[in-house]
Amino acid sequence: VGSRGSSDGDASQPLFFHPFTHGSQVLLDEFHHVAERASSFHDGIIFTNRPIQHHERVTLKILKKEASWHGGLRVGFTSMDPSKMDPGHLPPFACPDLVMQGKTWAAVLPDQCIEEGTILTFWVDHRGRVFFRSQQEARKVPLLKGLPVRHCLWAVIDVYGQTKVVQLLGEHANDLDRSSSPVPSPVCRDYSSLPGGCAEECVICCSHEANALLRPCSHGTLCHCCAQEVFHNNRPCPFCREQIQDIVEVTIPSVKG
């Protein structure tokens, strides 16, 4: 079973936040579309699960801000595959720490981009230039240049400072005036709360039922096979990052009409 993070830059594949490689303060919702920085103002780095194609838009919505801090969102791209990174060795900041390690290009967005409800999009073109656009700025604004266009490039977002919660919008959300539907809170679902017959598919392989209960955190949106792989690779729960001590395979009753 492969990791849900992918090195395939096919834009037809779903885009979401990388489920395993992110900052130590990041909490993801079960669909990996909402990222929250739990505390402090740093250690909020997140990546996309797959490389971004030239001119493909990465669209974010600011769901919550925390005014007690200073500074805001940082965005950019990296040619380092997040699936091959050690999350425990990620630096606390994208700018300048991750950038100074090389193979990462990121910039600070204007302060108006951290207001709650703001929708913004950024992309890299075929000449290695990065642009962004927001509701407050109709024209595209240059951010970076000189990116290696012949390399795979994953998007990197730093949920920093006043930026508290961000949502990755779908591929059809490039219209910045489009309002998004309500999203689940970035709190991981407890398997015991799932009604019989309503279990979802595994969020890693997306092909088997989520029939594994992780202990002690009780999160349960992985199939038993993927849960075993995560456990044997000594990785924590992909949702709360608590170390897995045991896996319980659960029999899911079918729904009778």
FINUSE-275482 format. One record per residue (C-alpha): residue in one letter; x, y, z. Coordinates in Angstrom, 1 decimal, decimal comma. Layout:
<rolums>
a  X  Y  Z
...
</rolums>
This chain:
<rolums>
v  0,0  0,0  0,0
g  1,5  3,3  -1,0
s  1,5  6,5  1,0
r  -1,4  8,9  0,3
g  1,1  11,6  -0,5
s  2,1  11,2  -4,1
s  4,9  12,1  -6,4
d  2,5  12,1  -9,4
g  1,8  15,6  -10,6
d  -1,4  14,6  -12,5
a  -3,8  17,5  -11,9
s  -6,7  15,0  -12,4
q  -5,7  13,5  -9,0
p  -7,4  14,9  -5,9
l  -5,5  17,7  -4,2
f  -5,3  17,9  -0,4
f  -2,8  18,5  2,4
h  -0,2  15,9  2,9
p  -1,5  13,6  5,7
f  1,8  12,8  7,4
t  4,4  15,5  6,7
h  3,5  18,8  8,4
g  4,5  20,9  11,4
s  4,2  19,7  14,9
q  1,4  22,1  15,7
v  -0,8  21,2  12,7
l  -4,1  19,4  13,1
l  -5,8  18,2  9,9
d  -9,5  17,3  9,4
e  -10,2  13,8  8,3
f  -10,3  14,8  4,6
h  -7,0  16,7  4,8
h  -8,7  19,9  3,4
v  -8,6  21,9  6,6
a  -5,5  22,7  8,6
e  -5,4  24,3  12,1
r  -2,3  25,4  14,0
a  -3,1  24,1  17,5
s  -1,1  26,6  19,6
s  1,8  29,0  19,5
f  2,5  31,0  16,3
h  4,9  28,6  14,5
d  5,4  25,0  13,5
g  2,4  25,3  11,1
i  4,1  24,2  7,8
i  1,9  22,1  5,5
f  2,4  20,7  2,0
t  0,2  19,4  -0,8
n  -0,1  15,7  -1,3
r  1,1  15,8  -4,9
p  3,1  18,2  -7,1
i  1,4  21,2  -8,7
q  1,4  21,6  -12,4
h  2,3  24,8  -14,2
h  -0,6  27,3  -14,0
e  -2,6  25,0  -11,7
r  -4,3  27,1  -9,0
v  -3,8  26,4  -5,3
t  -6,8  28,0  -3,6
l  -7,1  28,7  0,1
k  -9,7  30,2  2,4
i  -8,9  31,7  5,7
l  -11,3  30,2  8,2
k  -10,0  31,7  11,4
k  -7,4  34,2  12,6
e  -5,8  34,7  16,0
a  -5,2  38,4  16,5
s  -2,8  38,0  19,5
w  0,1  37,2  17,2
h  1,8  39,2  14,5
g  2,4  38,3  10,8
g  0,4  36,0  8,6
l  0,3  33,4  5,9
r  3,4  32,3  3,9
v  3,1  30,4  0,6
g  5,4  29,0  -2,0
f  6,7  25,8  -3,5
t  9,3  23,1  -2,8
s  11,0  20,6  -5,0
m  11,5  18,3  -2,0
d  9,0  15,4  -1,9
p  7,1  15,7  1,4
s  6,7  12,0  1,5
k  10,5  11,6  1,9
m  10,8  14,2  4,6
d  11,0  13,5  8,3
p  8,2  15,5  9,9
g  10,2  15,6  13,2
h  12,9  17,6  11,5
l  10,8  20,3  9,9
p  11,9  23,8  11,0
p  9,4  26,0  12,8
f  9,2  28,6  10,0
a  8,9  28,4  6,2
c  10,5  31,9  6,0
p  13,4  31,9  6,4
d  14,2  28,5  7,9
l  12,8  26,1  5,3
v  13,9  28,4  2,4
m  17,4  28,5  3,8
q  17,7  24,7  3,6
g  17,4  25,0  -0,2
k  15,0  23,7  -2,8
t  12,1  25,7  -1,3
w  10,8  29,1  -2,4
a  8,3  31,0  -0,2
a  7,1  34,5  0,4
v  5,0  36,4  3,0
l  1,5  37,5  1,8
p  0,1  41,0  2,6
d  -1,6  41,5  5,9
q  -5,0  41,8  4,3
c  -4,8  38,2  3,2
i  -5,2  37,0  6,8
e  -8,7  38,3  7,3
e  -11,3  35,6  8,0
g  -13,2  34,6  4,9
t  -10,5  35,7  2,5
i  -10,1  33,5  -0,5
l  -6,7  33,6  -2,3
t  -5,1  31,6  -4,9
f  -1,4  31,1  -6,0
w  0,3  29,3  -8,8
v  3,6  28,9  -10,6
d  3,8  29,5  -14,4
h  5,8  27,7  -17,1
r  8,6  30,3  -16,6
g  9,1  29,6  -12,9
r  7,3  32,7  -11,7
v  4,9  32,6  -8,7
f  1,8  34,8  -8,6
f  -1,1  35,2  -6,2
r  -4,5  36,8  -6,4
s  -7,0  37,5  -3,6
q  -10,5  39,1  -3,2
q  -8,8  42,4  -2,2
e  -6,6  42,4  -5,3
a  -8,2  41,6  -8,6
r  -5,0  41,6  -10,6
k  -2,3  38,9  -10,2
v  0,5  39,9  -8,0
p  4,1  38,6  -8,5
l  5,6  36,8  -5,5
l  8,6  34,8  -6,6
k  10,7  34,0  -9,7
g  13,4  31,6  -10,7
l  11,7  28,3  -9,7
p  13,0  25,2  -11,4
v  10,2  24,4  -13,8
r  11,7  21,1  -14,9
h  11,4  19,7  -11,3
c  8,2  18,5  -9,5
l  7,0  21,3  -7,3
w  4,8  20,7  -4,2
a  2,9  23,7  -2,7
v  4,0  24,7  0,8
i  1,9  26,8  3,1
d  2,9  28,1  6,5
v  -0,1  28,7  8,8
y  1,9  31,3  10,7
g  1,1  34,1  13,2
q  -2,4  35,5  13,0
t  -3,4  32,8  10,5
k  -5,1  30,1  12,6
v  -7,1  27,8  10,3
v  -7,0  27,5  6,5
q  -9,1  25,4  4,1
l  -7,8  24,0  0,8
l  -10,6  24,6  -1,7
g  -11,4  22,3  -4,6
e  -10,3  22,5  -8,3
h  -13,5  24,3  -9,2
a  -13,0  27,1  -6,6
n  -10,8  29,4  -8,7
d  -13,6  32,0  -8,8
l  -12,6  34,2  -5,9
d  -16,2  35,4  -5,5
r  -17,5  31,9  -5,0
s  -18,5  31,2  -1,5
s  -17,6  27,8  -0,2
s  -19,9  25,3  1,6
p  -19,5  24,7  5,3
v  -16,6  22,6  6,2
p  -16,1  20,2  9,1
s  -14,1  21,4  12,1
p  -10,5  20,2  12,0
v  -11,2  17,8  14,9
c  -10,6  14,2  14,1
r  -13,5  11,9  14,2
d  -13,7  9,2  16,8
y  -14,6  5,8  15,3
s  -17,0  5,0  18,1
s  -19,3  7,8  17,0
l  -19,8  6,3  13,5
p  -23,2  4,7  13,1
g  -23,3  1,1  11,9
g  -23,0  0,8  8,2
c  -21,8  4,5  7,8
a  -18,0  3,9  7,9
e  -16,1  5,9  5,3
e  -13,4  4,6  3,0
c  -9,8  4,6  4,1
v  -8,3  8,1  3,7
i  -4,9  6,7  2,6
c  -5,8  4,1  -0,1
c  -9,3  5,4  -0,8
s  -10,3  1,8  -1,8
h  -11,1  -0,1  1,4
e  -13,5  0,5  4,3
a  -12,1  2,3  7,3
n  -12,2  -0,7  9,6
a  -9,2  0,0  11,9
l  -9,4  1,6  15,3
l  -6,1  3,2  16,4
r  -5,2  3,0  20,1
p  -5,1  4,9  22,3
c  -6,4  7,9  20,3
s  -9,5  6,0  18,9
h  -9,3  7,6  15,5
g  -10,6  5,3  12,8
t  -10,6  6,4  9,2
l  -7,9  3,9  8,0
c  -8,3  0,4  6,6
h  -6,6  -2,3  8,6
c  -3,9  -2,8  5,9
c  -2,9  0,9  5,8
a  -3,1  1,2  9,6
q  -0,6  -1,7  9,8
e  1,8  0,0  7,4
v  1,6  3,2  9,4
f  2,1  1,3  12,7
h  5,1  -0,8  11,4
n  6,8  2,3  10,0
n  6,6  3,8  13,5
r  4,5  6,7  12,3
p  2,0  8,4  14,6
c  -1,7  8,8  14,0
p  -2,0  11,0  10,8
f  -4,7  13,1  12,5
c  -3,6  13,8  16,0
r  0,0  12,6  15,8
e  -0,3  10,5  18,9
q  2,0  7,5  18,8
i  0,1  4,3  17,9
q  0,3  1,5  20,5
d  -2,2  -0,9  19,0
i  -4,6  -1,5  16,2
v  -8,1  -3,0  16,5
e  -9,8  -4,4  13,4
v  -13,5  -3,6  13,5
t  -16,2  -5,5  11,7
i  -18,5  -3,0  10,0
p  -22,1  -4,1  9,6
s  -23,6  -3,6  6,2
v  -26,7  -1,4  5,7
k  -29,9  -3,3  4,9
g  -32,4  -1,7  2,8
</rolums>
